[in-house]
Amino acid sequence: MMASLIEHGIRSPAVLHAMAGVPREEFVLETDREHAYANRALPIDAPGQTISQPLMVAVVVEALELHEGDRALDVGTGSGYQAAVMAACGAHVVSIERVSSLAQTASERLRRLDYDVEVFEGDGTLGVPERAPFDAIAVGAAAPRLPVALARQLVEGGRLVVPITDNPNGEELTRLRLINGRWQTESLGPCRFVPLIGADGYEVADAG
């Protein structure tokens, strides 16, 4: 896995160290443990939900440009893997998940593995205002447009990384920076994610 990450352009020493150290097998289904380090998404214990492929997690976390002590928000906890990688980069992570069972099991797993992650259950498209502002925000599902509520929870200089639906065939990974009170966006390339469900995302029916 690590050779593949380097081959595909991951350069941050902190991200590479975190990816090497977080035990991915602890975040996948028991039946998929032998495939834990394969570079592909795997199902987790909720209908239609997945743990992203290692390369995409590394790309997202590297794009966050995390520093030791940063406050970071992880939207869409899922299994908790991406939150763990973010915490392993030195951030204090707040993570939010709309599926109650996933929020509970991820919270227990992250606590057992001793990662600095606080898990909330709720609508991730609205962020966690009571813990804002954040230095960095990662969104683990594809939004139909820029999630404004999340962008408003950034500090000056903060980074938001979110997949935004570009066309019916895929999404564009987008990084937003808050510079002098203004939002500046840049494309980080095509990607594939499950839909972001919530008030500032897709309705359940829209997501199929």
N, C-alpha and C positions, 0 to 999 in steps of 0.2 A: 504493500500500500504506500509506504513512504517513498519508494523509488518512483512510483506512478505520480505522486503529488509533485515531486521535484521535476519530473519529466514534463508535467503539464504547467509548469511555471510558478508554483508556490515557492516564494523566496523568504518570507518572514521567519526568522529563527524562532520567534515566540510561537507562531502558529504551527510550525513543524514540530517543535517540542511538545506542544499540547496534543497534536494529533497522534504523536508517538506514545504519549503517556496515558491518554484516556482509553480505558478498556472497552472498546466498541461492543465486544461480545456480551457485556452486561446490559446493553441497551436494545438488543434484538430479541426476537422470540427464541425460545429454547431450541425449536426445530431448525432455526436458521443460524445457529452459532457457528457452524462450520463455514458459513458464507459471510461472516461478520465483516471481514476486511476486503471483500470483493468490491470493486468500484461500481456498485449499483445500489439503487434504492431497494429497501426491503419492507415488507408489511410489518405493522406493529398491531398491538391488541385493541384495535378499534376499526370499524368498517371504513374503507377508503383512505386510511391514514398510513403514512410511510415514514421511515427514517431515511433521510436524504443520503445519496451516495457520498462517500468520504470526500471526493474531490469537490463537490459543490459546497459541502460544509466548510472545507478549507478556503475556497474562493470567497465565500460570504464573510467568514471570520477575518480573513486577511483584509478584505475591503473595509471592515469596520475600523481598522487601524487602532486597535485597543492598546492602552497603556496601563501599567500597573496602577491599581486604585480607581480606574474608571468605573462609573456607574453605567451599566448596560442593561437594555431591555431586550428580551428574547420573546418574540410573538409567535405562539404556536409551539408550546413545549414539546408535544408529542412524547417521545420516549425520554426526553431530557438530554439527549446526546449533544446537540449543538450548544445548549446552555452549559454543559460540562466543559466543552472545548473552550468556550468563551471565558469561563471561570478559570480554567487552566492557563489562560493567557494573562491572568492577574486581575480580571475585572470582578467587581461585585455585581452579580447578575440577578435581575428580577425577571421572572418568566411567567407568561400568562397563557392558559390553555382553556378552551371553551368546553372540552369533553371532560366531564367530572372524573370518570374512571382513569383517564390518562393523567390528569392533574394529580390525582392522589398517588398513583403508582410511581410517577416520575418524582414527586416530592420525596417519597419514601426511599427511592433508589438513590437520588442525589444526596440525601442525608446520610444514607448508609455508606456511600462512597466518599463522603466528606468533601463535597464541592460547595463553594460559597454561592448557592443559588436559593432564592426565595421564590416559591411557586404560588401563583394566584390562579383561581378559577374565574373565568369571565370572558367577556368579548374582547379579544385581542386587538381588534381594529380600533378600539377606543383607548388602548394603552393602559397604563396604571398611573393616573394623574397624581394620586397620593404619594407616589414614589418619584415622580418627575422633579426636576429635569434630568435627562440622561445625556451622557457623552456619546453613546452609540446605541442604535436600535437595529436589530435584525428581524426581518419578517420571514417566516418559514413557509409561506403559502403565497399564491399569486393573487394580486389585487387587480380589480378592474381599472383602477386609477390610483393616483398618489393618495395614500391615506393621510389626510390633512391633520386629523387628531393626533396621529403619531408624530408628524413633522413638528407640530407645535410643542411637543414635549422634549425637544432637543435644546441643549445649551448652545451658546454661541460657539461656533466651530464644530458642533456635533455632526455625526454621520448617521444616516439612515440608509440601510441596504434592503431593497424590496424588489421582488419580481413583479412586473406589471404586464398585464396581458397586452400583447402587441398585435396579435391576429389570432384567428381561430386555431392555428397550428402550434402556437407556443407563446412564450413570454420573453421579456427583456429584463435581465437583471439590472437594476438601476440604483445608483448611489446618489443620495441627496446630501448636500452640506449646507449648514446654516452659516453664512458669511455676512457679517455686518447687517444682520437682521433680515437677509434675503436668502431664499432657497436657490441653490444652484444644483442642477442635476447632470449626471453623465451616465452613459450606457456602459455596462460591463460585459455585454454579450448575451446571446440567447440562452435560455434555460427551460426546464420543465418542472412545474410544481403543482401540487394539488391546489384547488381554489381556496382563497381566503374568505371565510364565512363570517358575517357580522354586519353591524349597522353601517360601517364604512367600507364594506366589501361586497361579497355576493350573498344573496339570499340562498337558503338551502336548495330551493327549486331551481335557481339559476345554475347552481353548481352540478346539477344532475343527480 
